[in-house]
Amino acid sequence: MQQLYPHPRHVPDPVSIYDDLVLPPEGEPPGDRPYVAANMVSTLDGRATAAGRVHEIGSDLDHRLMRKVRAAVDAVLRGAGTVRSNPKYPGVPPEDVVLRRRKGLADQPRLVILSRSLDLPWDSRLVGDAPERPIVFTGEEAGAARLAEARRHAEVHVFPGDQVPIRQALSLLRSRYGIRSVLCEGGPTVNWLLLEAGCLDEYFWTAAPKFSGGPDDLATVEGPRPLGLVRFQLVSAFVHEDELFLRYRRAAGPSR
């Protein structure tokens, strides 16, 4: 692996580049919410899915580095579509538990889910492998039966209306659960909500040396209207076997 930015150098062990990652980097979350990063992989034509699947886009190194970023946060945030397509608890392996302890974190991250319908795979490893009950944010769209089922497995917070106000949800994570850092692992709609609310602080992006070309494949950000141009600044860039590993931070300036 080669580091391209900010200081060009050879990296003997590619898996180690995020071992010392600390989020938030300044030590304190911004205001009344956690510090929020997102981690996505896409093809060269900007697609986050290929024939509806995500796992095949990134390499094994990409998957391992995603777990390294996970090892630096209190909680992992996923949308319902991502949970349904990959119904597993997003934990870290034993070697990364050591990293988490060194950083003063719990052994495993808390799982947070956004879901309007509460159509979630509760009988999967999503719950069975989780050391704590997931935290679920939803609106009033879900029926009583699904709400009751969700409450059997998770700590559920219901907001008025059919949408989850993402900034309020994040503030609740900070005030009630003491969560200081969150990693969003998709999907594209959740990324849009975070950007629209001005709550996305960092973006870890793997550019895979592949094309998709699928008309139905999703981009890394999908929403009902344009966001305008939300500017981020490059923090670091690495390349390994034609795959780019990029880290961006929101540019200084007023939030949305």
N, C-alpha and C positions, 0 to 999 in steps of 0.2 A: 504493500500500500504506500501511496505517496500523499503527503499533505500538500495541498496547493495553496491554501490560504489559512491564516494570515502569514505563516512562515513556512516556505517550502522545505520539506524534509522527508526522509524515508522513515516509515513506521514499520518496524519489524513484526509487530503483532497487531493486525488490524482489529481484532476483537477488543483491544484495550483502549480505543480512542475516547470512550465515554466513561471509563472507570472512575475518573475524578469529577464527573459531572455533578454540579450542585444546582438545584432549582428551588427557589429563585436565586439567581446569581448574586443579587445584592444582599441576600440574607433575609429579607422581609417581603411578604406578599404585597401587592399593590392595593392599598386601601382596605376595604372590607371583604375582599374576595381572595381566593387562592391565586397563585401564579399559574397560568395555563399555557401548556405547550401542546402541539399536535404533532403526530408522527404519521407520515404517509409515504407510500411508494407509488410511482406512476411510470407508465411507458413514456417513450420519447414524444408521442403525440398527446401526452397529458391525461391518459386514461388511468383511473385507479382500479378498474376492473377489466378483465379480458374474458370475453364470453361469460360474463357474470361472476367470474371468480377473481379473488384477490391474491391468493397464496402463490400462484404460479408466476407472478410478475417479478417479485424480488428474489434474490439469491439466498442461500443459506446464511451468508454473512449478514445480509440485510435483516433476516429474522433474528439473528443473535444480537445485532446492535439494537434492534427494537427492544429486546429484553433488557439491554443495558440502560436504555433511557428509562424504561419502566422502573429499574432499580433505583432511580433518583427521585421518585415522586411518592407522595402519600396515597394517591388514588388514581385509578384508571377510569376514564369516562368513555362509554360507548353508546351509540344509538341503537334502537331496537333492531334495525335491519342488519347491522353488524353482528349483534348478538345472535340473531336467528341464523345467519349464515355461518357463524363460527361459535357454537354454543359451548364454549369452554371458559373456565375461569382464567383470566389473564395474569397468571402468577409469574414468579421468577424462579429459576433453578437454584439449587443449594449454593452454588458458588457465588451467586449474586445476592443471596441472603446475607453473606458476609459483608458485601459492599453496603447494603442497606443498614446493617447494624453500625458500621463505621460512620455512616452519615446521620445516625440518630433516628432512623426510621423503623417502623414496625417491620417484622420479617417479610410480610407480603402486603401489597397495596390493597386498598379498599376498592371494590368495584362499584361504580356509579352508572346507572342506566337512565337514558331518556326514552320514554315510550308514551305515545298518546293512547294507543289501543290496549296496552298491557298484554298483547299477544306474544308471550315470551315462553321459551322452552324450560319451564321450571323443573322438569324431570330429567334434565341433562346434567353434565359435569359443571355447568355454570354455577350451580348452587352447591353440589356435593363436594367440590374441591375448594370452595371458598372458606377461608378461616373465620370470616365474619359475614353476617347477613348483608347482602347488597343493599345499596341505597337507590331507590327508584323515584324519579320525578315524572309526574304525569299530569294531565289535565282532566277535565270532566267528561271526555269523550268515552272513556272505557266504561263498560257496563258493570253493574254491581257484582256479578259473578266473577268476572275477571279481577276486579278490585279485591274481592275477598280472597281469591286464590293468591294474588300477588302478596297480600299481607301475611299469608302463611309462611312465605319464604323470604321476604325482604322488608326493609323499613321504607314505607311508601309515603310520599308527600304529594298531595293533590293540590294543584293550583286552579283558580277559577278560570273558566273558559276552556277552549280546546287546545291551547298552545302552552308550552312551558316557558316562562320568562327566564331565559338562561342566566341573566345577571343575578336575579333574585335567587335562583337555584344555587349558583356558585356562592353567593353570600351566606346562604344557609349552611353549605358545606363548611365554610370558615367558622361561623358563629356557633353552630351546634355540634359539629364533629371535630373542630380544630384542624381541619385539613388546610395545609399551607401550599400544596402544589398538586396539580392535576395534569395527567397526560391524556389527551383525547386521541383515541385510535379509530376514529371514524364513527359514522360514515361521513360522506360529503355534505349531507344536510346539517349535521351537527357542526362541521367546520364553518359552514355558512352562518349558522346562528351565532357562533362565537365571534366571527369577524364582524357581523352586522352589529353586535352589541359592544364592540370594542374590547372584547375580553380575551383575544388570542395574543399572547405575549411572545411566543416562540413557535417556530415551525421547523421540524426535522423532516427533510425530504430526500428520499432516495430516487434518483433518476436511473431507471433500469434501461440498459441498451437494447430495447425491444420496441416494436410498434404493434399496436392493436388494430386500429382501423375499424373497430366495431361500432356501428351507428348507435347501438343501445348501451354501450359501455359508459360508465359514469366518469366524470372528471373528479378531481380531488375536492372541489367545492361545487355544490349544487344548491341553488335556492330559487325562490320565486321572483326575484328581481335583482338587477345589477347592484353591486356594492360600491361602484366607483373604484378608484385605484387606491387601495390600502397599501401603503409603502412599508416594506421590511428591509433590513440591512443584513448583509452577509456577515456571519460570525466565523464560520469555518467551512472548509471544503476539502474533501478527501476523494481519492480515486483508487479503485481496486478492480482489476480485471474488467475495465470499461464501465463499471458502475460508479456513479457519483453519489457521495454522501454529503449532503449540504445542511447547514444549520443557519437559520435566519432568526433575527429578533426584530420585533416591531420598532420602526423608526420613531425617534423622539418627536413629540407633538401631541396635540389634543386628541383624545379618544373620541369615538363616535358616541 
